[in-house]
Amino acid sequence: MTVSDVRKCLFPVAGMGTRFLPATKEIPKEMLPLIDRPLIQYGVEEAVRSGCGEIVFVTGRGKRAIEDYFDRSIELEQILIEKGKADSARLVREISQMADFAYVRQPEPLGLGHAVLCGEPFCRGCYFGVILPDDVMVTPPGTPPVLGQLVQVHQRLGGSVVALEEVPPEETFRYGIIRGKQVEDGVFRIEDLVEKPEPGSEPSRHAVMGRYVLSPGIFRHLRNSGFGAGGEIQLTDAIRSLAEDEPVWGVMYKGERFDCGTMESWLRATLGMALKREDLRGIVLSELERLGVTGR
């Protein structure tokens, strides 16, 4: 089993964000704010804290704002400094210094697997991370970020690693579900993967969430997997095929996931994260009290 450092992380961000229209007509969904920063920044910070110094965005049309956001803005920094806002200037500058950023276009919306395949020129020959920014992962103090937890398992056991979460039986049809053998507490050797199984046919309740450490071998399997569910190249299909050649582990991650993929879940995430912050919790609770909201 090959083991290596994981220095690169790929972000598939080419989706059109139609569930948030009209807000996303001109603004990428990944740039929508979650409290005090755009969604995409949470994922980038997680990747950096997990040891990734190179970030690769797989983008599409209308995503220029992401590139501009992680670029240096000399003019803005200068204006802030002239206005005596040196701390704000530093915050703006630090965004561009978080990592080395690269961008590649996904020319057609052919699925998550195709988006990962578009990143091959940047990730060929090395293990790399993948973060789906719709899932914002928060870990307790002293606990490594979720991608970092996967990296740790990769460093111990080799092979590829995916994040797992146990979901209710009535929700298994929404996810890729694994069949696997538990090899230690919270770690499974994956034997099979089913993308969005029919209710009652799921092999387990362990769902793959939006964090991966993948072998460069995944690219060969993506090229050979063909089109799967929805007429798209499915990452799940390629990982299933990869597991026949080399180890693929599933890890029950430690932390809390905030799904930001729909307007309703993004609102829940905003409220949930605000309630976790001492400087914002009182504002939320007092506003609910003012409106006479007492819960169900």
C-alpha positions in Angstrom: 0.0 0.0 0.0 1.4 3.3 -1.1 1.5 6.2 1.4 2.3 9.8 0.6 1.7 13.3 1.8 -1.5 14.9 0.6 -0.5 18.4 -0.6 -3.1 19.1 -3.2 -6.9 19.5 -2.8 -9.4 19.7 -5.6 -12.6 21.7 -5.4 -15.4 21.0 -8.0 -17.2 24.3 -8.3 -18.5 24.3 -11.8 -22.2 23.9 -10.9 -24.7 26.5 -11.8 -26.4 26.8 -8.4 -29.9 26.9 -9.9 -31.5 26.1 -6.5 -30.5 29.6 -5.3 -31.8 31.6 -8.3 -32.0 34.5 -8.8 -29.2 35.2 -6.2 -26.8 33.0 -8.3 -27.6 34.5 -11.7 -24.3 36.4 -11.5 -22.8 35.3 -8.2 -21.4 31.7 -7.9 -23.2 29.7 -5.3 -19.9 29.1 -3.6 -19.5 32.8 -3.0 -22.8 33.1 -1.0 -22.0 34.2 2.6 -22.2 31.9 5.5 -21.9 34.3 8.5 -18.7 36.2 7.8 -17.1 34.5 4.8 -18.2 32.8 1.5 -19.0 29.1 1.5 -15.9 28.3 -0.5 -13.5 29.7 2.1 -14.6 27.3 4.8 -13.5 24.4 2.5 -10.2 26.1 1.5 -9.4 26.7 5.2 -10.1 23.1 6.0 -7.8 21.9 3.2 -5.0 24.2 4.3 -5.3 23.1 7.9 -5.1 19.5 6.7 -1.7 20.1 5.1 -2.7 21.1 1.5 -0.7 24.0 0.1 -2.0 23.7 -3.4 -5.7 24.3 -4.2 -7.2 23.4 -7.6 -10.6 24.8 -8.5 -12.5 23.0 -11.3 -14.7 25.9 -12.5 -17.2 26.7 -15.3 -18.7 29.8 -16.9 -19.7 32.5 -14.5 -17.2 31.5 -11.8 -14.7 34.4 -12.2 -15.6 35.8 -8.8 -14.0 32.8 -7.1 -10.7 33.5 -8.9 -10.9 37.2 -8.1 -11.7 36.4 -4.4 -8.5 34.4 -3.9 -6.4 36.8 -5.9 -4.5 39.8 -4.5 -6.4 43.1 -4.5 -3.7 45.7 -4.2 -6.0 48.6 -4.8 -8.4 47.6 -2.1 -5.6 46.9 0.4 -4.2 50.4 -0.3 -7.5 52.1 0.1 -8.0 50.3 3.5 -4.6 51.3 4.7 -5.1 55.0 3.7 -8.4 54.9 5.7 -6.6 53.6 8.7 -8.0 50.1 8.4 -4.8 48.2 8.5 -6.4 45.1 10.2 -9.0 44.9 7.4 -6.2 45.2 4.8 -4.4 42.4 6.5 -7.5 40.2 6.4 -8.0 40.8 2.7 -4.3 40.1 1.9 -4.2 36.9 3.9 -6.9 35.4 1.7 -4.6 35.3 -1.3 -1.7 34.0 0.8 -3.6 30.9 2.2 -2.2 28.6 -0.5 -1.2 28.4 -4.2 -4.3 28.5 -6.3 -4.9 27.0 -9.8 -7.9 26.9 -12.0 -9.2 24.5 -14.7 -12.4 24.7 -16.7 -15.0 21.9 -16.8 -16.3 22.5 -20.4 -19.5 20.4 -20.0 -21.7 19.6 -16.9 -21.0 15.9 -17.0 -21.0 15.1 -13.3 -18.8 15.1 -10.3 -16.6 12.3 -11.7 -16.0 14.3 -14.8 -15.1 17.4 -12.7 -12.5 15.4 -10.8 -11.1 14.0 -14.1 -10.7 17.6 -15.3 -8.2 18.1 -12.5 -5.9 15.3 -13.6 -3.2 17.6 -15.1 -2.7 19.1 -11.6 -3.1 16.0 -9.5 -1.5 13.3 -11.7 1.0 11.1 -9.9 0.1 11.9 -6.3 -2.6 11.4 -3.7 -4.9 14.4 -3.5 -7.9 15.6 -1.5 -11.3 16.5 -2.8 -13.7 18.8 -0.9 -17.3 19.4 -2.0 -17.9 23.0 -0.6 -21.7 22.5 -0.2 -20.8 20.5 2.9 -19.3 22.8 5.6 -17.6 20.6 8.2 -17.0 21.9 11.7 -14.9 19.9 14.2 -14.6 20.3 18.0 -11.6 22.1 19.4 -8.5 20.0 19.4 -9.9 17.7 16.7 -8.3 17.7 13.2 -10.4 19.0 10.3 -12.4 16.3 8.5 -10.1 16.1 5.5 -7.2 15.9 8.0 -8.8 12.9 9.7 -8.9 11.2 6.3 -5.2 12.1 5.6 -4.3 10.6 9.0 -6.0 7.3 8.0 -4.2 7.4 4.6 -0.9 7.9 6.4 -1.5 4.9 8.6 -3.1 2.5 6.1 -2.3 3.7 2.7 -4.9 3.7 -0.1 -7.8 6.1 -0.7 -10.1 7.3 2.0 -13.7 8.7 2.0 -15.7 10.4 4.8 -18.7 8.5 6.1 -21.8 9.5 8.0 -24.6 7.3 9.3 -27.9 8.5 7.9 -31.5 7.5 8.7 -32.9 4.7 6.5 -35.3 7.0 4.8 -32.4 9.2 3.6 -30.1 6.6 2.1 -31.5 7.1 -1.4 -29.9 10.6 -1.4 -26.3 9.4 -1.1 -23.7 7.0 -2.2 -23.9 4.1 0.3 -21.1 1.7 1.1 -20.9 -2.0 1.9 -17.7 -2.7 3.9 -15.9 -4.6 6.6 -15.1 -2.7 9.8 -11.3 -3.1 10.5 -11.1 -0.8 13.5 -13.3 1.6 15.4 -14.9 3.9 12.8 -12.8 2.6 9.9 -14.2 0.3 7.1 -12.5 -1.4 4.2 -15.0 -0.6 1.4 -16.1 -3.6 -0.7 -18.9 -2.0 -2.7 -20.6 1.4 -3.3 -24.1 2.1 -4.5 -25.1 5.5 -5.8 -28.5 6.6 -4.5 -29.9 3.1 -3.9 -33.6 2.3 -4.1 -35.3 2.4 -0.7 -34.9 -0.9 1.0 -32.0 -2.0 -1.2 -29.2 0.0 0.6 -26.3 -2.2 1.7 -25.9 -0.1 4.9 -26.6 3.3 6.4 -23.1 4.6 5.9 -23.2 7.4 3.4 -20.2 9.0 1.6 -20.0 12.7 2.4 -18.1 15.4 0.5 -14.5 14.7 1.6 -12.1 12.3 -0.1 -8.4 11.4 -0.3 -7.9 9.8 -3.7 -5.2 7.8 -5.4 -4.0 9.0 -8.8 -5.3 5.7 -10.0 -8.8 7.1 -9.8 -8.3 8.9 -13.1 -7.9 5.7 -15.1 -11.1 4.4 -13.5 -12.9 7.6 -14.3 -11.9 7.4 -17.9 -13.1 3.8 -18.1 -16.3 4.1 -16.0 -18.5 5.6 -18.7 -21.8 7.4 -18.0 -23.7 6.3 -14.9 -26.8 7.6 -13.0 -28.3 10.7 -14.6 -26.2 10.3 -17.7 -23.1 11.6 -15.8 -19.7 10.3 -15.0 -20.1 9.3 -11.4 -17.3 9.5 -8.9 -19.0 6.7 -6.9 -18.7 4.3 -9.8 -15.0 5.0 -10.2 -14.3 4.6 -6.5 -16.1 1.2 -6.6 -13.9 0.1 -9.5 -10.8 1.5 -7.7 -11.6 -0.6 -4.7 -11.1 -3.7 -6.8 -7.5 -2.7 -7.4 -6.3 -1.1 -4.2 -7.6 -0.4 -0.7 -10.3 2.2 -0.2 -11.2 3.0 3.4 -14.3 4.7 4.8 -14.0 6.8 8.0 -16.8 7.8 10.3 -15.6 11.4 10.7 -15.7 13.3 14.0 -17.5 16.6 13.5 -20.7 18.3 12.4 -21.8 18.7 8.8 -23.8 21.8 7.6 -25.4 21.0 4.3 -25.5 24.3 2.3 -26.7 22.8 -1.0 -30.3 24.2 -0.9 -31.8 27.4 0.2 -33.5 25.7 3.2 -30.3 23.9 4.3 -28.2 27.0 3.8 -30.6 28.9 6.1 -30.4 26.1 8.8 -26.6 26.2 8.5 -26.5 30.0 8.9 -28.7 29.8 12.0 -26.8 26.8 13.4 -23.4 28.3 13.0 -24.6 31.7 14.4 -25.9 29.9 17.5 -22.4 28.4 18.0 -20.7 31.8 18.2 -20.9 33.6 21.5 -20.9 37.0 19.7 -23.9 36.1 17.6 -25.9 33.7 19.7 -27.5 36.4 21.8 -28.6 38.3 18.6 -30.4 35.3 17.2 -32.1 34.4 20.4 -33.2 38.0 21.2 -34.6 38.3 17.7 -36.5 35.1 18.0 -37.9 36.3 21.3 -38.9 39.7 19.8 -40.8 37.9 17.0 -42.5 35.6 19.6 -40.9 32.5 18.1 -40.9 29.8 20.8 -40.3 26.7 18.8 -42.5 23.7 18.1 
